[in-house]
Amino acid sequence: MNTLKGIIFDLDGTLIHTSINFAVMKERMISFLEEKGIPEGCLTPKQTTVVIIATCEEILREEGRPQEEIDEVNRKLEEIMNLGELEAIQDVSEVNGVRDVLQELREAGYKLAVLTRSHHAYAVEALRRIGALDLFDVILGRGETPKPKPYREALEHTAMLLGLDPKETLFVGDNHIDVSSAVNAEVPFIGVKTGRRGDLSWDGRFPEVLIESVADLPSYLRSLG
Protein backbone atom coordinates (compact mmCIF):
# COMPACT_ATOMS: atom_id res chain seq x y z
CA MET A 1 0.00 0.00 0.00
CA ASN A 2 3.00 2.33 0.36
CA THR A 3 3.22 2.46 -3.45
CA LEU A 4 -0.52 3.09 -3.95
CA LYS A 5 -1.14 5.86 -6.48
CA GLY A 6 -4.46 4.93 -8.05
CA ILE A 7 -7.76 3.35 -7.06
CA ILE A 8 -9.99 1.51 -9.52
CA PHE A 9 -13.65 1.00 -8.65
CA ASP A 10 -16.34 -1.32 -9.88
CA LEU A 11 -19.61 0.57 -10.43
CA ASP A 12 -22.88 -1.27 -9.70
CA GLY A 13 -23.09 -2.33 -6.06
CA THR A 14 -19.83 -0.57 -5.25
CA LEU A 15 -20.40 3.11 -5.99
CA ILE A 16 -24.10 3.02 -6.83
CA HIS A 17 -27.25 1.09 -6.06
CA THR A 18 -29.03 0.00 -9.21
CA SER A 19 -32.25 -1.79 -10.09
CA ILE A 20 -30.97 -3.48 -13.26
CA ASN A 21 -32.82 -6.78 -13.62
CA PHE A 22 -29.93 -8.96 -14.74
CA ALA A 23 -32.05 -12.11 -14.73
CA VAL A 24 -34.48 -10.60 -17.26
CA MET A 25 -31.57 -9.22 -19.30
CA LYS A 26 -29.96 -12.64 -19.55
CA GLU A 27 -33.28 -14.32 -20.34
CA ARG A 28 -33.70 -11.89 -23.25
CA MET A 29 -30.18 -12.66 -24.46
CA ILE A 30 -30.72 -16.41 -24.26
CA SER A 31 -34.11 -16.23 -26.00
CA PHE A 32 -32.55 -14.29 -28.88
CA LEU A 33 -29.63 -16.72 -29.14
CA GLU A 34 -31.90 -19.75 -29.19
CA GLU A 35 -33.81 -18.11 -32.05
CA LYS A 36 -30.44 -17.87 -33.81
CA GLY A 37 -29.91 -21.61 -33.44
CA ILE A 38 -28.05 -21.98 -30.16
CA PRO A 39 -29.34 -25.29 -28.72
CA GLU A 40 -31.72 -24.99 -25.77
CA GLY A 41 -30.07 -25.79 -22.46
CA CYS A 42 -26.58 -24.62 -23.47
CA LEU A 43 -27.14 -21.25 -21.81
CA THR A 44 -28.67 -20.34 -18.47
CA PRO A 45 -29.41 -17.07 -16.60
CA LYS A 46 -27.16 -18.36 -13.83
CA GLN A 47 -24.18 -17.73 -16.12
CA THR A 48 -22.62 -14.28 -16.34
CA THR A 49 -23.17 -12.23 -19.47
CA VAL A 50 -19.48 -12.72 -20.33
CA VAL A 51 -19.88 -16.50 -20.19
CA ILE A 52 -23.10 -16.38 -22.22
CA ILE A 53 -21.43 -14.36 -24.98
CA ALA A 54 -18.25 -16.46 -24.99
CA THR A 55 -20.23 -19.73 -25.11
CA CYS A 56 -22.38 -18.38 -27.94
CA GLU A 57 -19.32 -17.38 -29.98
CA GLU A 58 -17.72 -20.78 -29.43
CA ILE A 59 -20.84 -22.62 -30.63
CA LEU A 60 -21.27 -20.38 -33.67
CA ARG A 61 -17.64 -20.86 -34.68
CA GLU A 62 -17.88 -24.61 -34.24
CA GLU A 63 -20.89 -24.55 -36.56
CA GLY A 64 -18.87 -22.65 -39.14
CA ARG A 65 -20.97 -19.49 -39.05
CA PRO A 66 -19.32 -16.56 -40.92
CA GLN A 67 -17.66 -13.81 -38.90
CA GLU A 68 -20.16 -11.28 -40.24
CA GLU A 69 -23.00 -13.25 -38.65
CA ILE A 70 -21.14 -13.58 -35.34
CA ASP A 71 -20.49 -9.84 -35.31
CA GLU A 72 -24.17 -9.13 -35.95
CA VAL A 73 -25.21 -11.47 -33.11
CA ASN A 74 -22.79 -9.69 -30.75
CA ARG A 75 -24.17 -6.32 -31.84
CA LYS A 76 -27.71 -7.45 -31.00
CA LEU A 77 -26.58 -8.81 -27.61
CA GLU A 78 -25.02 -5.41 -26.91
CA GLU A 79 -28.35 -3.75 -27.70
CA ILE A 80 -30.18 -6.08 -25.30
CA MET A 81 -27.72 -5.30 -22.49
CA ASN A 82 -27.84 -1.58 -23.19
CA LEU A 83 -31.65 -1.64 -23.01
CA GLY A 84 -31.62 -3.44 -19.66
CA GLU A 85 -29.23 -0.89 -18.19
CA LEU A 86 -30.96 2.18 -19.57
CA GLU A 87 -34.33 0.92 -18.28
CA ALA A 88 -32.88 1.17 -14.77
CA ILE A 89 -30.97 4.47 -15.02
CA GLN A 90 -33.82 6.46 -13.44
CA ASP A 91 -33.47 4.48 -10.22
CA VAL A 92 -29.70 4.83 -9.75
CA SER A 93 -28.69 6.11 -6.33
CA GLU A 94 -25.41 6.76 -4.55
CA VAL A 95 -24.04 4.31 -2.02
CA ASN A 96 -24.19 6.52 1.05
CA GLY A 97 -21.14 8.77 1.39
CA VAL A 98 -19.51 7.80 -1.90
CA ARG A 99 -19.20 11.24 -3.47
CA ASP A 100 -17.59 12.78 -0.39
CA VAL A 101 -15.12 9.90 -0.15
CA LEU A 102 -14.18 10.17 -3.82
CA GLN A 103 -13.55 13.89 -3.35
CA GLU A 104 -11.37 13.13 -0.32
CA LEU A 105 -9.35 10.56 -2.26
CA ARG A 106 -8.84 13.00 -5.14
CA GLU A 107 -7.62 15.66 -2.75
CA ALA A 108 -5.24 13.11 -1.24
CA GLY A 109 -3.62 12.78 -4.66
CA TYR A 110 -4.98 9.43 -5.84
CA LYS A 111 -5.89 8.87 -9.47
CA LEU A 112 -9.37 7.35 -9.76
CA ALA A 113 -10.97 5.08 -12.34
CA VAL A 114 -14.18 3.14 -12.91
CA LEU A 115 -14.02 -0.29 -14.53
CA THR A 116 -17.42 -1.81 -15.22
CA ARG A 117 -18.99 -4.43 -17.44
CA SER A 118 -21.89 -2.05 -18.03
CA HIS A 119 -22.14 0.21 -21.08
CA HIS A 120 -19.98 3.34 -21.06
CA ALA A 121 -22.95 5.67 -21.58
CA TYR A 122 -24.77 4.07 -18.64
CA ALA A 123 -21.69 4.46 -16.42
CA VAL A 124 -21.27 8.12 -17.35
CA GLU A 125 -24.93 8.92 -16.74
CA ALA A 126 -24.97 7.03 -13.43
CA LEU A 127 -21.93 8.93 -12.17
CA ARG A 128 -23.43 12.20 -13.35
CA ARG A 129 -26.60 11.47 -11.40
CA ILE A 130 -24.68 11.05 -8.14
CA GLY A 131 -22.51 14.11 -8.83
CA ALA A 132 -19.27 12.16 -9.17
CA LEU A 133 -18.56 12.25 -12.91
CA ASP A 134 -15.89 14.94 -12.61
CA LEU A 135 -13.93 12.99 -9.98
CA PHE A 136 -12.63 10.26 -12.29
CA ASP A 137 -9.60 10.25 -14.55
CA VAL A 138 -10.73 7.15 -16.48
CA ILE A 139 -14.14 5.53 -17.03
CA LEU A 140 -14.16 2.21 -18.88
CA GLY A 141 -17.28 0.30 -19.82
CA ARG A 142 -18.17 -2.82 -21.71
CA GLY A 143 -15.96 -3.47 -24.73
CA GLU A 144 -13.43 -0.77 -23.82
CA THR A 145 -10.71 -3.09 -22.51
CA PRO A 146 -8.86 -5.80 -24.46
CA LYS A 147 -10.75 -8.41 -22.41
CA PRO A 148 -13.49 -7.86 -19.81
CA LYS A 149 -13.36 -8.59 -16.12
CA PRO A 150 -12.31 -11.09 -14.77
CA TYR A 151 -9.46 -11.30 -17.31
CA ARG A 152 -6.25 -9.63 -16.15
CA GLU A 153 -6.15 -7.41 -19.21
CA ALA A 154 -9.11 -5.39 -17.91
CA LEU A 155 -7.27 -4.05 -14.85
CA GLU A 156 -3.94 -3.86 -16.65
CA HIS A 157 -5.45 -1.68 -19.38
CA THR A 158 -7.14 0.55 -16.81
CA ALA A 159 -3.87 1.04 -14.93
CA MET A 160 -2.08 1.85 -18.19
CA LEU A 161 -4.61 4.59 -18.99
CA LEU A 162 -4.05 6.00 -15.51
CA GLY A 163 -0.32 6.10 -16.31
CA LEU A 164 0.41 3.60 -13.55
CA ASP A 165 1.81 0.13 -13.07
CA PRO A 166 -0.96 -2.29 -11.97
CA LYS A 167 0.97 -2.83 -8.73
CA GLU A 168 0.51 0.89 -7.97
CA THR A 169 -3.27 0.46 -8.01
CA LEU A 170 -5.97 -0.95 -5.77
CA PHE A 171 -9.23 -2.47 -6.97
CA VAL A 172 -12.46 -2.04 -5.01
CA GLY A 173 -15.50 -4.17 -5.82
CA ASP A 174 -18.55 -5.98 -4.53
CA ASN A 175 -18.56 -9.48 -6.02
CA HIS A 176 -16.61 -12.62 -6.88
CA ILE A 177 -15.90 -11.47 -10.45
CA ASP A 178 -14.11 -8.43 -9.04
CA VAL A 179 -12.07 -10.64 -6.71
CA SER A 180 -11.04 -12.85 -9.63
CA SER A 181 -10.10 -9.79 -11.67
CA ALA A 182 -7.75 -8.57 -8.95
CA VAL A 183 -6.20 -12.00 -8.41
CA ASN A 184 -5.64 -12.52 -12.13
CA ALA A 185 -3.98 -9.10 -12.50
CA GLU A 186 -2.06 -9.40 -9.20
CA VAL A 187 -3.66 -6.20 -7.93
CA PRO A 188 -4.58 -5.67 -4.23
CA PHE A 189 -8.32 -5.93 -3.63
CA ILE A 190 -10.75 -4.54 -1.08
CA GLY A 191 -14.31 -5.83 -1.03
CA VAL A 192 -17.38 -3.90 0.03
CA LYS A 193 -20.59 -5.29 1.49
CA THR A 194 -22.94 -3.16 -0.61
CA GLY A 195 -23.45 -5.68 -3.42
CA ARG A 196 -27.09 -6.26 -4.29
CA ARG A 197 -26.93 -9.96 -3.33
CA GLY A 198 -25.20 -9.45 0.01
CA ASP A 199 -22.94 -12.36 1.01
CA LEU A 200 -24.16 -14.30 -2.04
CA SER A 201 -22.33 -11.72 -4.21
CA TRP A 202 -19.08 -13.50 -3.35
CA ASP A 203 -20.18 -16.96 -4.48
CA GLY A 204 -18.27 -18.39 -1.52
CA ARG A 205 -15.06 -16.60 -2.45
CA PHE A 206 -14.80 -13.90 0.20
CA PRO A 207 -11.93 -11.41 -0.12
CA GLU A 208 -9.26 -11.14 2.56
CA VAL A 209 -10.24 -7.51 3.16
CA LEU A 210 -13.96 -6.74 3.37
CA ILE A 211 -15.27 -3.38 4.58
CA GLU A 212 -18.82 -2.14 5.00
CA SER A 213 -18.77 0.29 2.06
CA VAL A 214 -16.64 2.67 0.03
CA ALA A 215 -17.41 5.26 2.72
CA ASP A 216 -15.01 3.35 5.00
CA LEU A 217 -12.17 3.22 2.48
CA PRO A 218 -10.20 6.34 3.57
CA SER A 219 -10.19 5.29 7.22
CA TYR A 220 -9.06 1.79 6.25
CA LEU A 221 -6.21 3.17 4.15
CA ARG A 222 -5.17 5.45 7.00
CA SER A 223 -5.09 2.46 9.32
CA LEU A 224 -2.41 0.97 7.08
CA GLY A 225 -0.27 4.06 7.48
C-alpha positions as CSV (number, residue, x, y, z in Angstrom):
1,M,0.0,0.0,0.0
2,N,3.0,2.3,0.4
3,T,3.2,2.5,-3.4
4,L,-0.5,3.1,-3.9
5,K,-1.1,5.9,-6.5
6,G,-4.5,4.9,-8.0
7,I,-7.8,3.3,-7.1
8,I,-10.0,1.5,-9.5
9,F,-13.7,1.0,-8.6
10,D,-16.3,-1.3,-9.9
11,L,-19.6,0.6,-10.4
12,D,-22.9,-1.3,-9.7
13,G,-23.1,-2.3,-6.1
14,T,-19.8,-0.6,-5.2
15,L,-20.4,3.1,-6.0
16,I,-24.1,3.0,-6.8
17,H,-27.3,1.1,-6.1
18,T,-29.0,0.0,-9.2
19,S,-32.3,-1.8,-10.1
20,I,-31.0,-3.5,-13.3
21,N,-32.8,-6.8,-13.6
22,F,-29.9,-9.0,-14.7
23,A,-32.1,-12.1,-14.7
24,V,-34.5,-10.6,-17.3
25,M,-31.6,-9.2,-19.3
26,K,-30.0,-12.6,-19.6
27,E,-33.3,-14.3,-20.3
28,R,-33.7,-11.9,-23.2
29,M,-30.2,-12.7,-24.5
30,I,-30.7,-16.4,-24.3
31,S,-34.1,-16.2,-26.0
32,F,-32.5,-14.3,-28.9
33,L,-29.6,-16.7,-29.1
34,E,-31.9,-19.8,-29.2
35,E,-33.8,-18.1,-32.0
36,K,-30.4,-17.9,-33.8
37,G,-29.9,-21.6,-33.4
38,I,-28.0,-22.0,-30.2
39,P,-29.3,-25.3,-28.7
40,E,-31.7,-25.0,-25.8
41,G,-30.1,-25.8,-22.5
42,C,-26.6,-24.6,-23.5
43,L,-27.1,-21.3,-21.8
44,T,-28.7,-20.3,-18.5
45,P,-29.4,-17.1,-16.6
46,K,-27.2,-18.4,-13.8
47,Q,-24.2,-17.7,-16.1
48,T,-22.6,-14.3,-16.3
49,T,-23.2,-12.2,-19.5
50,V,-19.5,-12.7,-20.3
51,V,-19.9,-16.5,-20.2
52,I,-23.1,-16.4,-22.2
53,I,-21.4,-14.4,-25.0
54,A,-18.3,-16.5,-25.0
55,T,-20.2,-19.7,-25.1
56,C,-22.4,-18.4,-27.9
57,E,-19.3,-17.4,-30.0
58,E,-17.7,-20.8,-29.4
59,I,-20.8,-22.6,-30.6
60,L,-21.3,-20.4,-33.7
61,R,-17.6,-20.9,-34.7
62,E,-17.9,-24.6,-34.2
63,E,-20.9,-24.5,-36.6
64,G,-18.9,-22.7,-39.1
65,R,-21.0,-19.5,-39.1
66,P,-19.3,-16.6,-40.9
67,Q,-17.7,-13.8,-38.9
68,E,-20.2,-11.3,-40.2
69,E,-23.0,-13.2,-38.6
70,I,-21.1,-13.6,-35.3
71,D,-20.5,-9.8,-35.3
72,E,-24.2,-9.1,-35.9
73,V,-25.2,-11.5,-33.1
74,N,-22.8,-9.7,-30.8
75,R,-24.2,-6.3,-31.8
76,K,-27.7,-7.5,-31.0
77,L,-26.6,-8.8,-27.6
78,E,-25.0,-5.4,-26.9
79,E,-28.3,-3.7,-27.7
80,I,-30.2,-6.1,-25.3
81,M,-27.7,-5.3,-22.5
82,N,-27.8,-1.6,-23.2
83,L,-31.6,-1.6,-23.0
84,G,-31.6,-3.4,-19.7
85,E,-29.2,-0.9,-18.2
86,L,-31.0,2.2,-19.6
87,E,-34.3,0.9,-18.3
88,A,-32.9,1.2,-14.8
89,I,-31.0,4.5,-15.0
90,Q,-33.8,6.5,-13.4
91,D,-33.5,4.5,-10.2
92,V,-29.7,4.8,-9.8
93,S,-28.7,6.1,-6.3
94,E,-25.4,6.8,-4.6
95,V,-24.0,4.3,-2.0
96,N,-24.2,6.5,1.1
97,G,-21.1,8.8,1.4
98,V,-19.5,7.8,-1.9
99,R,-19.2,11.2,-3.5
100,D,-17.6,12.8,-0.4
101,V,-15.1,9.9,-0.1
102,L,-14.2,10.2,-3.8
103,Q,-13.6,13.9,-3.3
104,E,-11.4,13.1,-0.3
105,L,-9.3,10.6,-2.3
106,R,-8.8,13.0,-5.1
107,E,-7.6,15.7,-2.8
108,A,-5.2,13.1,-1.2
109,G,-3.6,12.8,-4.7
110,Y,-5.0,9.4,-5.8
111,K,-5.9,8.9,-9.5
112,L,-9.4,7.4,-9.8
113,A,-11.0,5.1,-12.3
114,V,-14.2,3.1,-12.9
115,L,-14.0,-0.3,-14.5
116,T,-17.4,-1.8,-15.2
117,R,-19.0,-4.4,-17.4
118,S,-21.9,-2.0,-18.0
119,H,-22.1,0.2,-21.1
120,H,-20.0,3.3,-21.1
121,A,-23.0,5.7,-21.6
122,Y,-24.8,4.1,-18.6
123,A,-21.7,4.5,-16.4
124,V,-21.3,8.1,-17.4
125,E,-24.9,8.9,-16.7
126,A,-25.0,7.0,-13.4
127,L,-21.9,8.9,-12.2
128,R,-23.4,12.2,-13.3
129,R,-26.6,11.5,-11.4
130,I,-24.7,11.0,-8.1
131,G,-22.5,14.1,-8.8
132,A,-19.3,12.2,-9.2
133,L,-18.6,12.2,-12.9
134,D,-15.9,14.9,-12.6
135,L,-13.9,13.0,-10.0
136,F,-12.6,10.3,-12.3
137,D,-9.6,10.2,-14.6
138,V,-10.7,7.2,-16.5
139,I,-14.1,5.5,-17.0
140,L,-14.2,2.2,-18.9
141,G,-17.3,0.3,-19.8
142,R,-18.2,-2.8,-21.7
143,G,-16.0,-3.5,-24.7
144,E,-13.4,-0.8,-23.8
145,T,-10.7,-3.1,-22.5
146,P,-8.9,-5.8,-24.5
147,K,-10.7,-8.4,-22.4
148,P,-13.5,-7.9,-19.8
149,K,-13.4,-8.6,-16.1
150,P,-12.3,-11.1,-14.8
151,Y,-9.5,-11.3,-17.3
152,R,-6.2,-9.6,-16.1
153,E,-6.1,-7.4,-19.2
154,A,-9.1,-5.4,-17.9
155,L,-7.3,-4.0,-14.9
156,E,-3.9,-3.9,-16.6
157,H,-5.5,-1.7,-19.4
158,T,-7.1,0.5,-16.8
159,A,-3.9,1.0,-14.9
160,M,-2.1,1.9,-18.2
161,L,-4.6,4.6,-19.0
162,L,-4.1,6.0,-15.5
163,G,-0.3,6.1,-16.3
164,L,0.4,3.6,-13.5
165,D,1.8,0.1,-13.1
166,P,-1.0,-2.3,-12.0
167,K,1.0,-2.8,-8.7
168,E,0.5,0.9,-8.0
169,T,-3.3,0.5,-8.0
170,L,-6.0,-0.9,-5.8
171,F,-9.2,-2.5,-7.0
172,V,-12.5,-2.0,-5.0
173,G,-15.5,-4.2,-5.8
174,D,-18.5,-6.0,-4.5
175,N,-18.6,-9.5,-6.0
176,H,-16.6,-12.6,-6.9
177,I,-15.9,-11.5,-10.5
178,D,-14.1,-8.4,-9.0
179,V,-12.1,-10.6,-6.7
180,S,-11.0,-12.9,-9.6
181,S,-10.1,-9.8,-11.7
182,A,-7.8,-8.6,-8.9
183,V,-6.2,-12.0,-8.4
184,N,-5.6,-12.5,-12.1
185,A,-4.0,-9.1,-12.5
186,E,-2.1,-9.4,-9.2
187,V,-3.7,-6.2,-7.9
188,P,-4.6,-5.7,-4.2
189,F,-8.3,-5.9,-3.6
190,I,-10.8,-4.5,-1.1
191,G,-14.3,-5.8,-1.0
192,V,-17.4,-3.9,0.0
193,K,-20.6,-5.3,1.5
194,T,-22.9,-3.2,-0.6
195,G,-23.5,-5.7,-3.4
196,R,-27.1,-6.3,-4.3
197,R,-26.9,-10.0,-3.3
198,G,-25.2,-9.5,0.0
199,D,-22.9,-12.4,1.0
200,L,-24.2,-14.3,-2.0
201,S,-22.3,-11.7,-4.2
202,W,-19.1,-13.5,-3.3
203,D,-20.2,-17.0,-4.5
204,G,-18.3,-18.4,-1.5
205,R,-15.1,-16.6,-2.4
206,F,-14.8,-13.9,0.2
207,P,-11.9,-11.4,-0.1
208,E,-9.3,-11.1,2.6
209,V,-10.2,-7.5,3.2
210,L,-14.0,-6.7,3.4
211,I,-15.3,-3.4,4.6
212,E,-18.8,-2.1,5.0
213,S,-18.8,0.3,2.1
214,V,-16.6,2.7,0.0
215,A,-17.4,5.3,2.7
216,D,-15.0,3.4,5.0
217,L,-12.2,3.2,2.5
218,P,-10.2,6.3,3.6
219,S,-10.2,5.3,7.2
220,Y,-9.1,1.8,6.3
221,L,-6.2,3.2,4.2
222,R,-5.2,5.5,7.0
223,S,-5.1,2.5,9.3
224,L,-2.4,1.0,7.1
225,G,-0.3,4.1,7.5
